[in-house]
């Protein structure tokens, strides 16, 4: 068995005729670990963006952001009747 490190662009040792990066590299522990952390970071970014969008969609009135237009007063009120800017 050859003890030299197999490069990504070398032919795979399994005999498939493919380059190592297209064949068996995905089965290495380093690649699995990198893929796991990439998924974790992507999920955190998506949750952060969703939280940011949610913060812009609420008016901070404490009533879940529900606003009702009052024709009598000419401005919005929240669900409890308090004027909302």
TIPADREN-638431 format. One line per 2 residues: number of its first residue (from 0); their letters; for each residue x, y, z of N, C-alpha, C, O. Coordinates in pm, 1 decimal. Each point is the difference from the previous one (the first is absolute). Last residue first. Layout:
BEGIN
NUM = a = X:Y:Z:X:Y:Z:X:Y:Z:X:Y:Z  ...
This chain:
BEGIN
84 = xx = -4807.5:5527.2:1658.8:57.2:94.9:-99.0:10.3:-58.0:-138.1:45.6:67.6:-92.1  -422.9:-191.7:464.4:129.4:-50.2:-44.3:53.9:99.3:-103.8:-72.9:41.1:-90.3
82 = xx = -323.3:-62.1:519.5:47.9:56.1:-125.7:140.8:-48.9:-30.6:85.1:-5.5:88.7  -440.0:-284.3:199.8:101.6:102.6:19.8:49.6:48.9:-136.3:24.4:-80.7:-89.7
80 = xx = -343.6:-287.1:178.2:-57.6:134.0:-15.2:98.6:113.6:19.5:-38.9:116.6:-6.5  99.8:-615.5:-2.1:-51.9:45.7:129.1:-59.1:141.2:-7.1:-53.1:50.1:99.1
78 = xx = 264.1:-271.7:-475.9:-117.8:-78.0:37.1:-61.3:45.0:132.8:-117.6:-26.1:25.8  384.2:401.2:-285.1:28.6:-141.1:15.1:-126.7:-70.4:47.9:-105.3:62.5:12.8
76 = xx = 115.8:382.2:-334.0:-9.3:-44.6:140.1:42.4:-146.4:3.1:-15.9:-72.8:-98.1  79.3:526.6:-273.0:-14.5:-140.8:37.6:-11.4:-16.7:152.5:52.8:79.1:78.1
74 = xx = -231.9:370.3:-345.6:125.4:-70.6:23.6:-29.5:-143.5:41.7:-114.9:-39.2:20.2  -222.4:395.3:-87.7:97.1:22.3:-106.2:136.5:-61.7:25.6:99.2:46.3:-56.2
72 = xx = -554.8:-34.7:298.6:115.8:68.1:54.9:108.2:28.6:-103.7:85.7:85.2:23.1  -500.5:-303.6:-139.1:-39.4:108.7:89.0:119.6:81.8:46.4:-7.3:122.5:9.1
70 = xx = 60.3:-520.8:-266.3:-41.8:113.8:-82.2:-36.5:119.6:86.5:21.5:114.5:-39.8  318.8:-529.6:139.0:-117.0:66.3:55.9:-32.6:121.4:-86.7:75.1:97.5:-1.3
68 = xx = 210.7:-596.7:-47.6:-15.2:140.0:-37.3:-129.3:55.5:59.2:-105.1:-63.7:-7.9  427.4:-344.3:196.6:-129.7:26.2:-61.4:-9.5:149.6:-27.4:27.5:81.3:88.3
66 = xx = 361.9:-506.1:24.3:-36.7:141.1:1.7:-130.6:17.2:-75.1:-25.0:-67.1:-100.2  376.7:-328.8:338.3:-128.2:24.5:-65.7:-36.3:147.6:14.5:-9.5:52.5:111.0
64 = xx = 404.0:-291.7:76.6:15.3:77.1:-120.8:-130.2:28.8:-72.6:2.7:57.7:-108.7  67.7:-282.3:541.9:26.1:-88.6:-112.1:10.6:74.8:-131.6:1.1:-62.7:-106.0
62 = xx = -52.0:283.3:523.3:-124.1:-68.8:-33.0:18.4:-89.6:-121.7:-94.6:-24.0:-75.0  425.5:329.5:262.8:-25.8:-104.4:97.7:-127.0:-77.6:-28.5:-31.8:-93.4:73.5
60 = xx = 275.0:458.6:-321.3:-110.8:41.2:85.8:-33.7:-104.6:105.7:-75.2:28.7:93.1  414.9:-7.1:-476.4:40.9:11.2:139.3:-111.6:39.7:94.2:27.8:39.8:113.1
58 = xx = -21.7:-147.0:-602.7:9.5:141.5:35.2:35.9:21.6:145.9:10.2:114.3:44.5  105.8:-512.9:-440.9:-80.5:30.5:117.7:20.2:145.3:37.1:105.9:57.2:-25.9
56 = xx = 129.5:-265.6:-338.4:-142.6:-15.6:-28.0:-89.1:27.3:120.5:-122.2:2.1:-14.4  609.0:-1.3:18.6:-45.9:111.4:-82.7:-149.6:-6.9:-25.4:-61.6:102.2:-30.2
54 = xx = 276.4:-447.1:268.4:8.3:121.9:79.9:-43.7:122.0:-79.7:-48.5:97.2:57.9  71.4:-523.3:-268.8:-110.5:4.6:95.8:3.8:128.2:82.1:-105.2:54.3:33.8
52 = xx = 461.0:-142.1:-327.6:-121.5:32.2:-76.0:-118.5:11.5:94.7:-83.0:89.6:-15.6  486.2:-228.9:205.0:9.4:138.0:-45.4:-123.4:43.8:-76.4:-49.7:110.9:19.6
50 = xx = 88.8:-560.2:110.7:-23.7:83.8:117.5:6.8:147.9:-37.2:-77.5:80.5:51.6  184.0:-391.7:-386.5:-142.6:-9.4:32.4:-34.1:87.0:121.0:-104.5:65.1:1.7
48 = xx = 556.3:-104.3:-122.6:-72.7:78.9:-99.8:-149.4:-1.8:29.7:-66.6:103.0:-11.1  336.7:-373.4:280.8:28.1:141.2:24.5:-73.1:90.4:-97.2:-53.3:103.7:39.5
46 = xx = 31.4:-571.2:-100.7:-77.8:39.3:118.0:22.4:147.4:32.3:-93.8:69.0:39.7  348.2:-251.0:-389.8:-141.3:4.4:-38.5:-86.8:42.8:118.6:-92.6:79.4:-16.9
44 = xx = 548.9:-149.8:99.5:-19.1:118.6:-83.6:-146.4:14.3:-39.9:-55.2:109.9:4.9  179.3:-496.2:229.9:7.3:116.9:87.4:-21.0:128.8:-78.8:-66.2:91.8:48.4
42 = xx = 91.9:-494.9:-288.1:-124.4:4.6:77.4:-2.1:121.4:92.4:-103.7:64.4:15.6  499.0:-147.8:-256.6:-106.8:42.5:-90.6:-133.3:9.8:73.9:-76.4:93.8:-23.0
40 = xx = 443.8:-268.6:258.4:17.0:143.8:-23.1:-110.3:52.6:-91.3:-54.1:107.8:24.8  63.5:-572.2:50.0:-29.8:70.1:125.2:8.6:151.2:-19.9:-88.4:73.4:44.2
38 = xx = 219.4:-348.9:-402.3:-145.4:-6.0:18.2:-40.0:75.6:126.9:-99.7:72.1:-0.4  555.8:-120.4:-85.3:-57.4:88.5:-100.0:-152.1:3.3:12.6:-60.8:105.8:-15.9
36 = xx = 303.6:-406.3:284.2:11.3:138.4:48.1:-55.0:99.6:-101.0:-52.4:104.2:39.3  53.5:-560.6:-164.2:-83.2:17.1:118.6:4.4:144.9:47.3:-104.2:60.4:25.5
34 = xx = 394.2:-188.1:-372.9:-137.5:9.2:-48.4:-96.0:23.3:117.0:-94.0:78.4:-12.5  544.8:-158.6:112.8:-14.4:130.7:-64.7:-143.3:20.0:-48.7:-55.3:109.2:13.5
32 = xx = 165.0:-529.3:164.6:1.6:101.5:104.6:-20.2:139.4:-59.2:-75.7:80.3:54.6  120.1:-441.4:-350.3:-127.3:-9.3:71.5:-9.0:106.6:108.2:-105.4:60.7:19.3
30 = xx = 509.5:-97.9:-252.3:-104.7:51.8:-87.4:-135.1:-5.2:69.4:-78.7:93.9:-11.7  444.5:-284.6:234.6:18.8:144.8:-10.2:-110.7:61.9:-84.6:-53.6:104.9:35.8
28 = xx = 80.3:-578.1:3.9:-51.5:63.4:121.6:10.5:151.2:-7.7:-89.2:70.0:47.9  33.4:-365.0:-499.8:101.1:22.5:103.0:-60.9:76.0:117.1:-97.0:73.9:-17.0
26 = xx = -121.3:-193.6:-409.2:-14.3:-95.0:110.5:101.4:21.2:110.9:-4.4:-70.6:100.8  -8.5:315.1:-520.6:-118.3:36.2:77.6:-20.1:-91.9:120.3:-74.0:34.6:92.1
24 = xx = 416.5:-116.3:-421.0:35.4:106.5:93.8:-118.5:37.1:89.3:19.6:34.4:116.5  -6.1:-367.8:-491.3:1.6:-41.3:139.7:32.7:111.1:99.0:-6.8:-23.0:120.7
22 = xx = -97.1:143.5:-607.2:-34.5:-138.4:34.5:-6.2:-20.5:151.6:-107.0:13.3:59.4  245.2:387.6:-308.4:-132.7:-32.6:-52.2:-48.4:-137.4:43.2:-112.1:-39.7:-31.8
20 = xx = 548.1:210.6:148.0:-94.6:101.9:47.1:-142.4:-28.0:-47.0:-94.7:47.3:62.6  461.2:-326.5:-209.1:-32.5:-21.7:140.8:-105.3:99.4:49.0:-88.7:-37.6:76.7
18 = xx = 94.1:-93.8:-593.1:89.2:70.7:90.9:-49.4:-19.9:141.7:-119.6:-17.7:23.5  4.8:-370.2:-365.4:-33.8:139.8:25.1:107.4:65.2:85.2:79.5:-68.0:64.9
16 = xx = -100.6:-400.7:-182.4:46.8:79.0:-113.1:-32.4:147.7:14.1:36.4:79.8:-86.4  -100.0:-476.2:392.7:-114.4:43.5:-80.4:42.1:75.0:-125.7:-77.7:10.8:-94.9
14 = xx = 336.4:-214.6:485.8:2.6:-59.2:-132.8:-115.3:42.8:-89.5:-21.4:-61.1:-104.7  177.1:188.9:570.7:-98.8:-108.7:-5.5:-7.9:-64.8:-137.9:-62.6:-104.8:-15.8
12 = xx = 335.7:494.1:151.1:61.1:-128.7:33.1:-98.3:-116.1:-11.0:41.3:-115.9:4.1  -49.2:593.1:-292.6:-44.5:-58.8:125.6:60.5:-139.4:18.3:19.1:-73.7:-96.7
10 = xx = 224.8:471.6:-180.4:-102.4:-101.9:-20.1:-32.3:-67.0:133.2:88.8:-22.8:82.1  78.4:525.1:-58.4:54.3:-131.1:-36.3:-115.6:-96.6:-23.3:-110.9:19.9:49.6
8 = xx = 65.8:437.0:110.0:-6.3:-17.9:-144.8:63.8:-129.4:-48.4:4.9:-25.7:-120.3  -14.3:156.0:588.8:-138.1:8.8:-47.8:-11.3:-29.5:-149.0:-100.0:-56.7:-44.1
6 = xx = 505.3:-171.0:319.1:-47.9:136.0:-28.6:-141.5:-2.1:-55.5:-47.8:-103.2:-47.2  332.5:-242.8:387.3:-73.7:7.2:-125.1:-52.4:142.6:-18.5:-68.2:52.4:88.0
4 = xx = 516.4:-236.6:188.7:-134.2:57.7:12.8:-63.8:14.8:-138.0:63.6:44.9:-95.3  297.8:-434.5:212.9:-5.6:141.1:-38.1:-144.5:49.3:8.3:-94.8:-73.9:-26.4
2 = xx = 247.8:-386.0:98.1:-20.1:83.0:118.0:-4.2:148.7:-32.5:-22.6:81.4:89.5  -102.7:-575.3:-351.2:76.0:124.0:-12.0:-30.2:89.4:119.0:-116.7:25.4:29.8
0 = x = 104.6:-579.6:-58.4:-84.2:117.8:0.0:88.5:123.8:0.0:101.0:4.9:70.2
